[in-house]
């Protein structure tokens, strides 16, 4: 199935580049932390807050901002969001004091909060319905590449030139999707297209999707946040080997996105169930056999593949079961995803004093919980309940039982 005319394909790849830019912007301080702390004369924990605070803003602001901007056409909205990101990141690069840097980061975080709820239905509307899953896998390949290319490249540039140069480079790169979106993205109103409502709206399945996503992401992040000490202390690797191992993990993540793109349009629920099950197996192997170096490396790589594949399949699932508009459903999904990130990182920190192997065990158990919710999801279907009552399946009007 073709992705459509050249204009649509170019715009789709520009949106994928925009996901690369936003994820790189969010996580860039991680690799530049010592340089930024020294230059600004602040503690490294303060620089860490540039990432933590950014994520918290995304969690809190996504749903309200999506609700408040529902009347704005997507081309104008995305152009503004990309512009805010570019300007805010430039201000971050030029900031000579920590408060200004923090403020500029939080403004960019506000743009990212709204971006994630808008970009999924926008990308889906560019292509024919049977190709939407593949289109979304291309879209989210950009965010996966941020971990493989964006942050390492930004870290290298910061070390060779200056941390400010890395921020300026990301801001400049963000101008490319801004120009494409402003000139090529169709100027359509939100809410009127075929991708603006779920193809099989189902509130019960959507709520189960949110729960399983939060659990699966929390499981992944509980283990991944402390994967470096795990590889050294449990896997027996030298510290110098951690970087290459994480690069392999990132490459596997990109492969996971591409693999999902090939199959997700056939059965999104089954694809997601398989991906979460694979993550549970990988993290279980990491816990049970992590002392075997080959197994530890393979398990970490497969866990990376699973998490990236999960990210790619979520867009297709939202487009299917969104009970209301897909913008608000995507906002809810983004919130659940970021809650999983924050919750997983916090749980990993709490478990670390008990031993780093416990983070892998907790991650596997959370993944099994997500798998259980997914397996129960069809039975939680609102459409199924309404069908038993004799009412219509789609649209969910009130049903008055008789007899």
C-alpha angles and dihedrals in degrees: 000000000000120000090227135250123353092256091059093046092050091049091048092054090046089055089049088053089051090056087051090052095048095048092045090049092051096050102031095100090062093072094037097044099116093044094049094045092051095046095047093039094233134125118273088241088063090055088048087057088064087070099035094047090046091056093046091053090053091052095048101038106040100084098039093047092048091051094048095050101044093115095056117099114246099239092054093042096049092045090053092047093050090046092051089049093051094046094043093049090049090053088050089055093050097041112123095188134048097238092058091046092051092047093050091049092052091051090053088048089057090055091049092050090060094036096066094052091050106039098062098059089037092056092043092054091058095068138047114277096251090057099048096101091053091046092053091049087057090047094053094041084078092061091047091051089055089072093044100041113003103058096036091048092046091049091050092048091049092052095046098041115003137300089251090060090058092054092047091051092053091047091052092048089053090063091070097066089038091060093044093048092047092052108029110026110101111251096234129157117247116253100027104083130088090250093054095079132042116267089221104019112204123162094193094053091043092055090048088050091054092050095047091047094052091048095046094047091046089052092050094047095044087064101031098051089067099030093119096061089041092057092047102039101033105020093044096228123150115251090245090062095059095079095054091044091053090048089055088049090053093049090051087052091058090048089051091055091050092047092052090050090060096055111019096090090062097058119348094184094052091045092053092046091053092048094051091045090052090051091052090051093048095050091044089054090047090056099041101037103019092119088069103082096212092049092046092052093045093047093051090049093049091047088054091049091051096049094049091045089051090053090053096048096049094074092056091047093051091050089055105044104025104138093203130008117343090231092063091039090053089049090055090048092050089051093050091048093051092044086056091051094050094041093048093050092049093047091049090052091051092050097044096086088058092055134292093252088069091068090063092047092050090047091052092049093049089049090052088052090053090049091052091052091049093050090050093045097093089055090051091057115133089206090056092051092049092048089056088053091052095247129128117282102218126061096017103238115179113281121212110205114223136199 
